[in-house]
Amino acid sequence: MTFGGIIAIFIAIWVYRTALEHKTGNALYWVAGSFIVFLVVQFLAINLNGLIIETFDTDINNEYDSAGGLNARDNSDTAGLQSGSGGSVIGVVFELLTWILPFFVVAIIRQLWMLKQSFNFMGLFGGLKEMFVSIKDSFKTTES
């Protein structure tokens, strides 16, 4: 979740810089809205991941162990969507989905409603390079 927080901070900086450069007005409202959208879409992506995993799990039942009160379901990850060598790849995809999907949703909102441009895939990333260069340049010190 830490990496998702860092991405959210970069998105807030990106949206704020875009709002100031393009004089859209209400820059802080755009930043707050993009942050809320990021969190909501991230929450939905996490729930979607769980839904997909549980849908393809092959050992779901309602039997409980009477001695310990534990679910008798096999939790050893030997069956289902995340088993085998492909399961590692699926796990990585599910982890990245919770960061990539919210980024693209915020980028689409930024392009279509904030900048009022038509959809262009390369236009989604406009201003990112300048933002990172600006952040890098902020660490430079001036020699007096």
C-alpha positions as CSV (number, residue, x, y, z in Angstrom):
1,M,0.0,0.0,0.0
2,T,3.0,2.3,0.5
3,F,3.8,2.3,-3.2
4,G,0.1,3.2,-4.0
5,G,0.4,6.1,-1.6
6,I,3.5,7.4,-3.4
7,I,1.7,7.1,-6.7
8,A,-1.2,9.0,-5.3
9,I,1.1,11.8,-4.2
10,F,2.7,11.9,-7.7
11,I,-0.8,12.1,-9.2
12,A,-1.8,14.9,-6.9
13,I,1.4,16.9,-7.9
14,W,0.7,16.1,-11.6
15,V,-2.9,17.2,-11.5
16,Y,-2.0,20.4,-9.5
17,R,0.7,21.3,-12.0
18,T,-1.7,20.7,-14.9
19,A,-4.4,22.8,-13.3
20,L,-2.0,25.7,-12.8
21,E,-0.4,25.5,-16.2
22,H,-3.7,25.3,-18.1
23,K,-5.4,27.8,-15.8
24,T,-8.4,25.5,-15.3
25,G,-9.3,27.1,-12.0
26,N,-10.0,25.4,-8.7
27,A,-6.7,23.5,-8.7
28,L,-7.2,22.2,-5.2
29,Y,-10.7,20.8,-6.1
30,W,-9.2,19.0,-9.0
31,V,-6.4,17.5,-6.7
32,A,-8.9,16.5,-4.1
33,G,-11.3,15.0,-6.7
34,S,-8.5,13.1,-8.3
35,F,-7.3,11.7,-5.0
36,I,-10.8,10.6,-4.1
37,V,-11.2,8.9,-7.5
38,F,-7.8,7.2,-7.1
39,L,-8.8,5.8,-3.7
40,V,-12.3,4.7,-4.9
41,V,-10.9,3.0,-8.0
42,Q,-8.1,1.4,-6.0
43,F,-10.7,0.0,-3.5
44,L,-12.8,-1.3,-6.4
45,A,-9.8,-2.9,-8.0
46,I,-8.8,-4.7,-4.8
47,N,-12.4,-6.0,-4.5
48,L,-12.3,-7.1,-8.1
49,N,-9.1,-9.0,-7.5
50,G,-10.7,-10.8,-4.6
51,L,-13.8,-11.5,-6.6
52,I,-11.8,-13.0,-9.4
53,I,-9.7,-15.1,-7.1
54,E,-12.7,-16.4,-5.2
55,T,-14.6,-17.1,-8.5
56,F,-11.8,-19.4,-9.8
57,D,-11.1,-21.1,-6.4
58,T,-12.0,-24.7,-6.8
59,D,-12.4,-25.7,-3.1
60,I,-15.2,-23.4,-1.7
61,N,-17.5,-25.1,0.8
62,N,-19.3,-24.3,4.0
63,E,-18.1,-27.2,6.1
64,Y,-16.5,-26.3,9.4
65,D,-14.3,-28.3,11.6
66,S,-16.3,-29.0,14.7
67,A,-13.3,-29.4,16.9
68,G,-11.6,-26.1,16.2
69,G,-14.4,-24.1,14.6
70,L,-12.2,-23.4,11.6
71,N,-13.2,-23.5,8.0
72,A,-12.3,-27.0,6.6
73,R,-11.4,-25.4,3.2
74,D,-7.9,-26.2,2.0
75,N,-6.0,-22.9,2.3
76,S,-2.7,-24.3,1.0
77,D,-2.9,-22.6,-2.4
78,T,-2.7,-25.9,-4.2
79,A,-5.8,-25.3,-6.3
80,G,-7.4,-22.4,-8.0
81,L,-6.3,-19.5,-10.1
82,Q,-3.1,-18.7,-8.2
83,S,-1.6,-22.2,-8.2
84,G,1.4,-23.4,-10.2
85,S,3.9,-21.3,-12.0
86,G,1.3,-19.1,-13.7
87,G,-0.1,-18.2,-10.2
88,S,3.0,-16.1,-9.5
89,V,2.4,-14.1,-12.7
90,I,-1.3,-13.7,-11.8
91,G,-0.4,-12.4,-8.3
92,V,1.9,-9.8,-9.8
93,V,-0.8,-8.7,-12.3
94,F,-3.3,-8.4,-9.5
95,E,-0.8,-6.3,-7.4
96,L,-0.1,-4.0,-10.3
97,L,-3.7,-3.7,-11.3
98,T,-4.5,-1.8,-8.0
99,W,-2.1,0.9,-9.0
100,I,-2.3,1.1,-12.8
101,L,-6.1,1.1,-13.1
102,P,-6.6,4.1,-10.8
103,F,-3.8,6.0,-12.6
104,F,-5.5,5.5,-16.0
105,V,-8.9,6.5,-14.6
106,V,-7.5,9.7,-13.2
107,A,-5.5,10.3,-16.4
108,I,-8.7,9.9,-18.5
109,I,-10.6,12.3,-16.2
110,R,-7.8,14.8,-16.4
111,Q,-7.7,14.7,-20.2
112,L,-11.4,14.6,-21.0
113,W,-12.9,16.9,-18.3
114,M,-10.1,18.9,-16.8
115,L,-8.3,19.8,-20.1
116,K,-11.4,19.3,-22.2
117,Q,-9.4,17.4,-24.9
118,S,-10.5,14.5,-27.0
119,F,-9.3,11.1,-26.0
120,N,-5.7,10.4,-27.1
121,F,-3.7,7.6,-25.6
122,M,-0.4,9.5,-25.7
123,G,-2.1,12.6,-24.3
124,L,-2.9,10.7,-21.1
125,F,0.7,11.0,-20.1
126,G,1.2,14.7,-20.9
127,G,3.1,16.6,-18.3
128,L,4.5,13.6,-16.5
129,K,8.0,14.1,-17.8
130,E,8.0,17.8,-16.9
131,M,6.7,17.0,-13.4
132,F,9.6,14.5,-12.7
133,V,12.1,17.0,-14.2
134,S,10.7,19.7,-11.9
135,I,11.0,17.4,-8.9
136,K,14.5,16.4,-9.8
137,D,15.5,20.1,-10.3
138,S,14.0,21.0,-6.9
139,F,16.8,19.0,-5.2
140,K,19.6,21.0,-6.9
141,T,21.3,23.5,-4.7
142,T,22.6,26.8,-5.9
143,E,26.3,27.5,-5.3
144,S,26.8,30.9,-3.8
